[in-house]
Amino acid sequence: MKPVYIAVLGSGSQCSKENQINAFQIGQELAKSGAVTLSGGLSGIFAYAFEGAKEQGGQTIAILGEATEPPVPSKNCDHILTTGIGLAKHSIIANVCDGAIVIEGWLGTLALISEFLTLKKHVVLLENSGGIASTLINRPLIDGSDILLEHYNSAEKCVQGVMNKINMENK
């Protein structure tokens, strides 16, 4: 059976203490569900999601836009792919993953959400996490559209929401 890959999207640099905890818990819940945690970076939200996943014995993958040789080591990331393609990494992440969970984030996150939706992949927002995640709750993505992203108020519910959608799709 093919593993389920879920991207954790959000701020790769600074994030609040609350969102550090949220990301850690989402990583834990993804690992418990058997999903592979994937991201586009090694710091900020991504580092905490990876730490939570590894604490629960989960697998982690980072797809980086930089071409650092060798990749920056991370004790919580099993596989680091350095591509040298900059933000074009978004296309790889969206194509590889089955779904995504958004914590906070800004313009880079919004671009990645767009990639996922173009591919008809599932995107879930963490409520009250700030940034683009909070901005998109209950707002149509395009004027006149009825496309709304699902949103939940906890790490556990976010993971359940995205996994349920993927499982229903695979039946």
WOJO-V551947 format. One record per residue. N is the residue number from 1. SS is DSSP state (h for helix, s for strand, l for the rest). OMEGA is omega in whole degrees, 0 to 359 (999 if undefined). Layout:
n->N ss->SS omega->OMEGA
n->N ss->SS omega->OMEGA
This chain:
n->1 ss->l omega->180
n->2 ss->l omega->177
n->3 ss->l omega->175
n->4 ss->l omega->179
n->5 ss->s omega->179
n->6 ss->s omega->177
n->7 ss->s omega->170
n->8 ss->s omega->184
n->9 ss->s omega->178
n->10 ss->s omega->184
n->11 ss->l omega->180
n->12 ss->l omega->180
n->13 ss->l omega->183
n->14 ss->l omega->172
n->15 ss->l omega->183
n->16 ss->l omega->177
n->17 ss->h omega->180
n->18 ss->h omega->180
n->19 ss->h omega->171
n->20 ss->h omega->178
n->21 ss->h omega->178
n->22 ss->h omega->181
n->23 ss->h omega->178
n->24 ss->h omega->181
n->25 ss->h omega->177
n->26 ss->h omega->176
n->27 ss->h omega->178
n->28 ss->h omega->183
n->29 ss->h omega->177
n->30 ss->h omega->179
n->31 ss->h omega->179
n->32 ss->h omega->181
n->33 ss->h omega->181
n->34 ss->l omega->180
n->35 ss->l omega->172
n->36 ss->s omega->179
n->37 ss->s omega->183
n->38 ss->s omega->177
n->39 ss->s omega->178
n->40 ss->l omega->180
n->41 ss->l omega->183
n->42 ss->l omega->182
n->43 ss->l omega->178
n->44 ss->l omega->181
n->45 ss->h omega->185
n->46 ss->h omega->181
n->47 ss->h omega->182
n->48 ss->h omega->176
n->49 ss->h omega->178
n->50 ss->h omega->180
n->51 ss->h omega->178
n->52 ss->h omega->179
n->53 ss->h omega->182
n->54 ss->h omega->178
n->55 ss->h omega->180
n->56 ss->l omega->178
n->57 ss->l omega->181
n->58 ss->l omega->177
n->59 ss->l omega->182
n->60 ss->s omega->180
n->61 ss->s omega->172
n->62 ss->s omega->174
n->63 ss->s omega->186
n->64 ss->s omega->177
n->65 ss->l omega->180
n->66 ss->l omega->179
n->67 ss->l omega->180
n->68 ss->l omega->180
n->69 ss->l omega->348
n->70 ss->l omega->180
n->71 ss->l omega->176
n->72 ss->l omega->182
n->73 ss->l omega->176
n->74 ss->l omega->181
n->75 ss->l omega->183
n->76 ss->l omega->180
n->77 ss->l omega->182
n->78 ss->l omega->184
n->79 ss->s omega->178
n->80 ss->s omega->178
n->81 ss->s omega->176
n->82 ss->s omega->188
n->83 ss->l omega->185
n->84 ss->l omega->183
n->85 ss->l omega->177
n->86 ss->h omega->183
n->87 ss->h omega->174
n->88 ss->h omega->175
n->89 ss->h omega->180
n->90 ss->h omega->180
n->91 ss->h omega->178
n->92 ss->h omega->182
n->93 ss->h omega->182
n->94 ss->h omega->180
n->95 ss->h omega->182
n->96 ss->h omega->188
n->97 ss->l omega->176
n->98 ss->l omega->181
n->99 ss->s omega->182
n->100 ss->s omega->173
n->101 ss->s omega->184
n->102 ss->s omega->174
n->103 ss->s omega->176
n->104 ss->l omega->177
n->105 ss->l omega->179
n->106 ss->l omega->189
n->107 ss->h omega->177
n->108 ss->h omega->178
n->109 ss->h omega->179
n->110 ss->h omega->178
n->111 ss->h omega->180
n->112 ss->h omega->175
n->113 ss->h omega->179
n->114 ss->h omega->178
n->115 ss->h omega->180
n->116 ss->h omega->183
n->117 ss->h omega->177
n->118 ss->h omega->179
n->119 ss->l omega->180
n->120 ss->l omega->177
n->121 ss->l omega->184
n->122 ss->s omega->178
n->123 ss->s omega->180
n->124 ss->s omega->180
n->125 ss->s omega->173
n->126 ss->s omega->180
n->127 ss->l omega->174
n->128 ss->l omega->178
n->129 ss->l omega->178
n->130 ss->l omega->177
n->131 ss->h omega->184
n->132 ss->h omega->179
n->133 ss->h omega->179
n->134 ss->h omega->181
n->135 ss->h omega->185
n->136 ss->h omega->182
n->137 ss->l omega->178
n->138 ss->l omega->176
n->139 ss->l omega->175
n->140 ss->l omega->182
n->141 ss->l omega->178
n->142 ss->l omega->179
n->143 ss->l omega->179
n->144 ss->l omega->181
n->145 ss->l omega->175
n->146 ss->l omega->179
n->147 ss->l omega->176
n->148 ss->l omega->179
n->149 ss->l omega->176
n->150 ss->s omega->179
n->151 ss->s omega->182
n->152 ss->s omega->186
n->153 ss->l omega->178
n->154 ss->l omega->178
n->155 ss->h omega->182
n->156 ss->h omega->181
n->157 ss->h omega->177
n->158 ss->h omega->181
n->159 ss->h omega->178
n->160 ss->h omega->181
n->161 ss->h omega->182
n->162 ss->h omega->180
n->163 ss->h omega->177
n->164 ss->h omega->178
n->165 ss->h omega->181
n->166 ss->h omega->179
n->167 ss->h omega->178
n->168 ss->h omega->181
n->169 ss->h omega->184
n->170 ss->l omega->180
n->171 ss->l omega->999
